């Protein structure tokens, strides 16, 4: 069975991806963890743990070589050190090609699946897809400030296809279980519930924002689909991954009702915060290519109808901290 190394394997997304790969019965899954405690989490989930920092180029390259890794999945959300990860994966692949070349042997390329995000699209004026340009003069809008560097990094990954088989997934806001993203908006409601105050609840968001949503298990399934087809995805291996696009005011009003809050909501805008700006974009993307090219089929829909379930899970995760 192919060996898959998940970077960020003990994290919210990485663990879900590792578990999804194991459920297929088609892969041996390895996970990089920074602490002994995290290795226990991985081992308990049947993921073979390796202690180390994904941004340590020498360690990552040797890990790939020594464990005969076939595909690397980056779920780390590294910002400053994303280049180091790509460099290590690329060098490991080049080392493999050189070693085989000495024996005049050929083999499949090393696979690399990178986690980007829908924020690279900014807030386009009309519908876009993962074929739409990002980060250049042809793009409908500039990327969110927090990820302004990411389109260039995507280009570096695509440029490495001479030695790597690559896929780039761009998920929207991930929900389900203990998603940290939604805490930015839901924490103010939880605090209002606990305090019982009747003053307006201040929400750090733009009331015009529309966010794309994707359940963590559906997103993990997209990674499995990408890994399954990593050597035959085609000329443009970039996929937006979302299921529904919902107005922030609809989400917050439904969440307010769940928490039993009667006070009005006051939207403060993004206050110059790059992360809040990214959360308050107006999503106009879709996942038609992920469905048609990868055969991906999400199973979680009707976000608002099932919101109580997701809020209960999120609230429980906050209490467990």
C-alpha positions as CSV (number, residue, x, y, z in Angstrom):
1,X,0.0,0.0,0.0
2,X,1.2,3.6,-0.7
3,X,2.8,5.4,2.2
4,X,1.2,8.8,2.9
5,X,2.8,11.4,5.2
6,X,0.4,14.0,6.7
7,X,2.0,17.2,7.9
8,X,-0.1,18.7,10.7
9,X,-1.5,15.2,11.4
10,X,-2.5,15.9,15.0
11,X,-4.4,19.1,14.1
12,X,-8.1,19.6,13.4
13,X,-7.9,19.0,9.6
14,X,-4.9,16.8,9.5
15,X,-6.3,14.2,11.9
16,X,-9.6,14.1,9.9
17,X,-7.6,13.5,6.7
18,X,-5.5,10.8,8.2
19,X,-8.5,9.0,9.5
20,X,-10.3,9.3,6.1
21,X,-7.3,7.8,4.3
22,X,-7.2,4.9,6.8
23,X,-10.9,4.2,6.4
24,X,-10.3,3.4,2.7
25,X,-8.0,0.5,3.6
26,X,-5.7,1.6,0.7
27,X,-3.0,3.6,2.5
28,X,-0.5,3.4,5.3
29,X,-0.6,6.8,7.0
30,X,2.3,8.5,8.8
31,X,2.0,11.7,10.7
32,X,4.5,14.3,11.8
33,X,4.0,15.7,15.3
34,X,6.0,18.2,17.4
35,X,5.6,16.6,20.8
36,X,5.4,13.2,22.5
37,X,1.9,14.0,23.6
38,X,0.8,14.4,20.0
39,X,2.5,11.2,18.9
40,X,0.2,9.4,21.4
41,X,-2.8,10.9,19.7
42,X,-1.6,9.8,16.3
43,X,-0.8,6.3,17.5
44,X,-4.2,5.9,19.1
45,X,-5.7,6.7,15.7
46,X,-3.5,4.1,13.9
47,X,-1.4,6.8,12.3
48,X,2.4,6.0,12.5
49,X,3.9,9.0,14.4
50,X,7.2,10.7,13.7
51,X,8.4,13.5,16.0
52,X,9.6,16.5,14.3
53,X,9.0,20.0,12.8
54,X,7.6,20.0,9.3
55,X,9.5,23.2,8.6
56,X,12.9,21.5,9.3
57,X,14.0,20.9,5.7
58,X,16.6,18.3,6.5
59,X,14.4,16.3,8.8
60,X,11.4,16.4,6.5
61,X,13.5,15.4,3.5
62,X,15.1,12.5,5.4
63,X,11.7,11.4,6.8
64,X,10.3,11.1,3.3
65,X,13.3,9.1,2.1
66,X,13.8,6.8,5.1
67,X,10.1,5.8,5.3
68,X,9.7,5.5,1.5
69,X,6.9,8.0,1.5
70,X,4.9,8.2,-1.7
71,X,2.6,11.2,-1.1
72,X,2.9,14.1,1.3
73,X,-0.1,16.1,2.4
74,X,0.5,19.6,3.9
75,X,-2.3,20.6,6.3
76,X,-0.1,22.7,8.5
77,X,-1.4,26.2,7.5
78,X,2.2,27.4,7.7
79,X,2.5,31.0,6.6
80,X,6.1,32.1,6.9
81,X,7.6,28.6,6.4
82,X,5.5,27.2,3.6
83,X,8.4,27.6,1.3
84,X,10.6,25.4,3.5
85,X,8.1,22.6,3.3
86,X,7.9,22.7,-0.5
87,X,11.7,22.9,-0.8
88,X,12.1,19.8,1.4
89,X,9.5,17.8,-0.5
90,X,11.0,18.9,-3.8
91,X,14.5,18.0,-2.8
92,X,13.4,14.6,-1.5
93,X,11.8,13.9,-4.9
94,X,15.0,15.1,-6.8
95,X,17.1,12.8,-4.6
96,X,14.9,9.9,-5.4
97,X,15.1,10.6,-9.2
98,X,18.9,11.0,-9.1
99,X,19.3,7.7,-7.2
100,X,17.1,5.8,-9.6
101,X,18.8,7.6,-12.6
102,X,22.1,6.0,-11.7
103,X,20.5,2.6,-12.3
104,X,18.6,3.9,-15.3
105,X,15.3,3.2,-13.5
106,X,12.1,5.1,-13.6
107,X,9.4,5.4,-10.9
108,X,6.3,7.5,-10.1
109,X,6.9,11.0,-8.9
110,X,6.5,11.9,-5.3
111,X,3.0,13.3,-4.7
112,X,2.3,16.6,-2.9
113,X,-1.1,17.8,-1.8
114,X,-1.1,21.4,-0.5
115,X,-3.8,23.1,1.5
116,X,-4.5,26.6,0.2
117,X,-7.9,28.3,0.8
118,X,-10.7,30.2,-0.8
119,X,-9.4,33.5,0.6
120,X,-7.1,33.8,-2.4
121,X,-10.1,34.8,-4.5
122,X,-10.9,37.9,-2.3
123,X,-14.5,39.2,-2.8
124,X,-15.1,38.8,-6.6
125,X,-18.0,40.8,-8.2
126,X,-19.4,37.7,-10.0
127,X,-19.2,34.0,-9.9
128,X,-15.8,32.4,-10.1
129,X,-14.3,28.9,-10.1
130,X,-10.9,27.4,-9.5
131,X,-10.0,28.1,-13.1
132,X,-10.3,31.8,-12.4
133,X,-7.0,33.7,-12.1
134,X,-5.9,34.7,-8.6
135,X,-3.2,37.1,-7.4
136,X,-2.6,38.8,-10.8
137,X,-4.1,41.5,-13.0
138,X,-6.7,39.2,-14.5
139,X,-8.1,38.3,-11.1
140,X,-11.5,39.8,-10.2
141,X,-10.3,40.9,-6.8
142,X,-7.1,40.8,-4.7
143,X,-6.6,38.0,-2.2
144,X,-7.3,38.7,1.5
145,X,-4.4,40.5,3.1
146,X,-3.7,37.6,5.4
147,X,-3.0,35.3,2.5
148,X,-1.6,37.8,-0.1
149,X,1.5,35.7,-0.4
150,X,-0.4,32.4,-1.2
151,X,-1.1,32.8,-4.9
152,X,2.6,33.1,-5.6
153,X,3.2,30.0,-3.4
154,X,0.6,28.1,-5.4
155,X,2.5,29.1,-8.5
156,X,5.7,27.7,-7.0
157,X,4.0,24.4,-6.4
158,X,2.6,24.2,-9.9
159,X,6.1,25.0,-11.3
160,X,7.5,22.0,-9.4
161,X,5.5,19.5,-11.5
162,X,8.6,18.5,-13.3
163,X,9.5,16.5,-10.2
164,X,6.3,16.3,-8.3
165,X,2.7,15.2,-8.9
166,X,0.7,17.9,-7.2
167,X,-2.8,18.9,-6.1
168,X,-3.9,22.2,-4.5
169,X,-7.1,22.2,-2.4
170,X,-8.7,25.5,-1.5
171,X,-11.3,24.9,1.3
172,X,-13.7,27.5,2.5
173,X,-14.6,27.9,6.2
174,X,-14.4,24.4,7.8
175,X,-17.1,23.4,10.3
176,X,-17.9,20.3,12.3
177,X,-16.8,19.2,15.8
178,X,-14.4,21.7,17.4
179,X,-13.7,24.0,14.4
180,X,-11.6,26.9,15.6
181,X,-12.6,29.2,12.8
182,X,-16.2,29.6,13.9
183,X,-15.1,30.6,17.4
184,X,-14.3,34.0,16.0
185,X,-18.0,34.7,15.6
186,X,-19.6,32.3,18.0
187,X,-17.5,33.1,21.1
188,X,-19.3,36.5,21.5
189,X,-22.7,34.7,21.6
190,X,-21.4,32.1,24.1
191,X,-20.1,34.9,26.4
192,X,-23.5,36.7,26.1
193,X,-25.3,33.5,27.1
194,X,-23.1,33.0,30.1
195,X,-23.3,36.6,31.3
196,X,-27.1,37.0,30.7
197,X,-26.5,40.6,29.6
198,X,-29.1,42.3,27.5
199,X,-26.8,44.8,25.8
200,X,-26.2,44.3,22.1
201,X,-23.8,41.5,21.2
202,X,-20.8,42.8,19.3
203,X,-19.9,40.7,16.3
204,X,-16.4,41.2,14.8
205,X,-17.6,40.8,11.2
206,X,-18.9,42.8,8.2
207,X,-22.7,42.3,8.0
208,X,-22.4,42.0,4.2
209,X,-20.1,39.0,4.2
210,X,-21.1,35.7,2.6
211,X,-18.9,32.7,3.6
212,X,-18.4,29.4,1.9
213,X,-18.8,26.4,4.2
214,X,-17.5,22.9,4.1
215,X,-17.8,20.1,6.7
216,X,-14.4,18.7,7.9
217,X,-15.4,15.2,6.9
218,X,-16.4,16.3,3.4
219,X,-13.1,18.1,3.1
220,X,-11.2,15.1,4.2
221,X,-13.0,13.1,1.5
222,X,-11.7,15.6,-1.0
223,X,-8.2,14.9,0.1
224,X,-8.7,11.2,-0.3
225,X,-10.0,11.8,-3.8
226,X,-7.0,14.0,-4.7
227,X,-4.6,11.4,-3.3
228,X,-6.4,8.6,-5.2
229,X,-5.8,10.5,-8.5
230,X,-2.6,12.4,-7.7
231,X,-0.8,11.0,-10.8
232,X,-3.7,11.6,-13.3
233,X,-5.6,14.7,-12.2
234,X,-4.8,16.6,-15.4
235,X,-3.4,19.9,-16.5
236,X,-4.9,22.1,-13.7
237,X,-4.7,20.3,-10.3
238,X,-6.3,23.2,-8.4
239,X,-9.7,22.7,-6.7
240,X,-12.0,25.0,-4.7
241,X,-13.7,22.9,-2.0
242,X,-17.0,24.2,-0.5
243,X,-20.6,23.0,-0.3
244,X,-22.8,26.0,0.6
245,X,-22.4,29.8,0.7
246,X,-24.3,31.5,3.5
247,X,-24.8,35.1,4.6
248,X,-23.1,35.8,8.0
249,X,-26.3,37.4,9.3
250,X,-28.3,34.2,8.7
251,X,-25.7,32.2,10.5
252,X,-25.5,34.5,13.5
253,X,-29.2,35.0,13.9
254,X,-29.7,31.2,13.9
255,X,-26.9,30.8,16.4
256,X,-28.3,33.6,18.6
257,X,-31.6,31.7,18.7
258,X,-29.9,28.5,19.6
259,X,-28.1,30.1,22.5
260,X,-31.4,31.7,23.7
261,X,-30.1,35.3,23.3
262,X,-32.7,38.1,22.9
263,X,-30.2,41.0,22.6
264,X,-29.6,42.5,19.2
265,X,-26.5,41.8,17.2
266,X,-24.2,44.7,16.4
267,X,-21.7,44.1,13.5
268,X,-18.4,45.9,14.2
269,X,-16.8,45.3,10.8
270,X,-13.3,43.9,10.5
271,X,-11.5,46.8,12.4
272,X,-8.4,46.6,10.2
273,X,-7.7,43.0,11.4
274,X,-6.4,40.9,8.4
275,X,-7.9,37.7,9.8
276,X,-11.3,39.3,10.3
277,X,-11.1,40.7,6.9
278,X,-10.6,37.3,5.4
279,X,-13.5,35.8,7.3
280,X,-15.7,38.7,6.1
281,X,-15.1,38.1,2.3
282,X,-18.0,37.6,-0.1
283,X,-17.6,34.1,-1.4
284,X,-18.8,33.4,-5.0
285,X,-17.0,30.2,-5.7
286,X,-18.2,26.6,-6.3
287,X,-16.8,23.1,-6.4
288,X,-18.0,21.9,-9.7
289,X,-14.6,20.8,-10.8
290,X,-13.9,18.9,-7.6
291,X,-17.1,17.0,-8.3
292,X,-16.5,16.4,-12.0
293,X,-12.7,15.8,-12.1
294,X,-12.1,14.2,-8.7
295,X,-15.5,12.5,-8.4
296,X,-15.9,14.2,-5.0
297,X,-19.4,14.0,-3.4
298,X,-20.0,15.9,-0.2
299,X,-22.5,14.4,2.2
300,X,-23.1,17.2,4.6
301,X,-25.5,19.9,3.5
302,X,-28.2,22.2,4.9
303,X,-25.8,23.9,7.3
304,X,-28.4,26.2,8.8
305,X,-30.9,23.3,9.3
306,X,-28.3,21.3,11.2
307,X,-26.6,24.2,12.9
308,X,-27.7,23.2,16.4
309,X,-25.7,20.0,16.1
310,X,-22.6,21.9,15.0
311,X,-23.0,24.5,17.8
312,X,-23.4,21.8,20.4
313,X,-20.2,20.1,19.2
314,X,-18.4,23.4,19.1
315,X,-19.6,24.5,22.6
316,X,-18.6,21.1,24.0
317,X,-15.1,21.5,22.5
318,X,-14.8,24.9,24.2
319,X,-15.7,23.4,27.6
320,X,-13.2,20.6,27.1
321,X,-10.3,23.1,26.8
